[in-house]
Amino acid sequence: MFKPIKRKGLVPAKNAEKIGVADKESEKFFELNEAYINVWLLCDGKKSEDEIAKEFCNLLIKNSAKSKKINSNKILLEAKEILKRLRKFNLIE
């Protein structure tokens, strides 16, 4: 079972008004929206993709006043898509 982990050398960062992650060595900045940064932060190498997706969904529900309107299945699928894209751009291993 694949357990994503943040790529070594990357740290959360802010560049002017933009949020994302930065490579400490090259100082390259990768802009990420809030959903992407939250999923990236959950990639600790201990949780599976399914566990990360569920935790992300729970985080959204917990932080939303309109939690009854959140489509959990849609959020789970979106979290898995975010993981795919983070892997594609080499931000997780």
C-alpha positions as CSV (number, residue, x, y, z in Angstrom):
1,M,0.0,0.0,0.0
2,F,1.4,3.3,-1.1
3,K,2.0,5.8,1.8
4,P,2.9,9.2,0.3
5,I,5.5,11.3,2.0
6,K,6.6,14.9,1.4
7,R,9.7,15.1,-0.8
8,K,12.8,15.9,1.3
9,G,13.9,19.5,1.2
10,L,10.5,21.0,0.7
11,V,9.0,23.3,3.3
12,P,5.7,25.2,3.5
13,A,6.3,28.7,2.2
14,K,4.7,32.0,1.4
15,N,5.7,34.2,-1.6
16,A,4.1,37.6,-1.4
17,E,0.3,36.7,-1.2
18,K,0.9,33.2,-2.6
19,I,1.2,30.0,-0.5
20,G,2.9,26.8,-1.4
21,V,6.1,24.9,-0.8
22,A,9.7,25.8,-1.5
23,D,12.8,23.7,-2.1
24,K,15.2,24.8,0.6
25,E,18.3,24.0,-1.6
26,S,17.2,25.5,-4.9
27,E,14.8,28.1,-3.4
28,K,12.3,27.1,-6.2
29,F,8.7,28.0,-5.1
30,F,5.7,25.9,-6.0
31,E,2.4,27.7,-5.6
32,L,-0.3,25.6,-4.2
33,N,-3.9,26.4,-3.3
34,E,-5.2,25.8,0.2
35,A,-6.6,22.3,-0.7
36,Y,-3.3,21.2,-2.2
37,I,-1.2,22.5,0.8
38,N,-3.5,20.7,3.3
39,V,-3.3,17.4,1.4
40,W,0.5,17.8,1.1
41,L,0.8,18.5,4.8
42,L,-1.0,15.2,5.5
43,C,1.7,13.2,3.5
44,D,3.8,11.9,6.4
45,G,4.7,8.4,5.0
46,K,2.5,6.8,7.7
47,K,-1.0,7.2,6.1
48,S,-2.3,5.5,3.0
49,E,-3.8,7.6,0.2
50,D,-7.3,6.5,1.4
51,E,-6.5,7.6,5.0
52,I,-5.2,11.0,3.7
53,A,-8.3,11.5,1.6
54,K,-10.5,10.7,4.6
55,E,-8.6,13.0,6.9
56,F,-8.8,15.8,4.4
57,C,-12.5,15.3,4.0
58,N,-12.9,15.3,7.8
59,L,-10.8,18.5,8.0
60,L,-13.2,20.2,5.5
61,I,-16.3,19.1,7.3
62,K,-14.8,20.2,10.7
63,N,-13.9,23.7,9.3
64,S,-17.2,24.2,7.4
65,A,-20.3,25.7,8.9
66,K,-22.2,24.1,6.0
67,S,-20.9,20.6,6.6
68,K,-24.3,19.1,5.7
69,K,-23.8,20.4,2.1
70,I,-20.3,18.8,1.6
71,N,-20.3,15.8,-0.7
72,S,-17.9,13.4,1.1
73,N,-17.5,11.1,-1.9
74,K,-16.6,14.0,-4.2
75,I,-14.1,15.3,-1.7
76,L,-12.5,11.9,-1.3
77,L,-12.1,11.7,-5.1
78,E,-10.7,15.2,-5.3
79,A,-8.2,14.4,-2.6
80,K,-6.9,11.4,-4.5
81,E,-6.6,13.5,-7.6
82,I,-4.6,16.1,-5.7
83,L,-2.3,13.3,-4.5
84,K,-1.8,12.2,-8.2
85,R,-0.9,15.8,-9.2
86,L,1.4,16.3,-6.2
87,R,3.2,13.1,-7.2
88,K,3.3,14.2,-10.9
89,F,5.1,17.4,-9.9
90,N,7.5,15.5,-7.6
91,L,6.2,17.2,-4.4
92,I,5.6,13.8,-2.8
93,E,7.3,10.5,-3.0
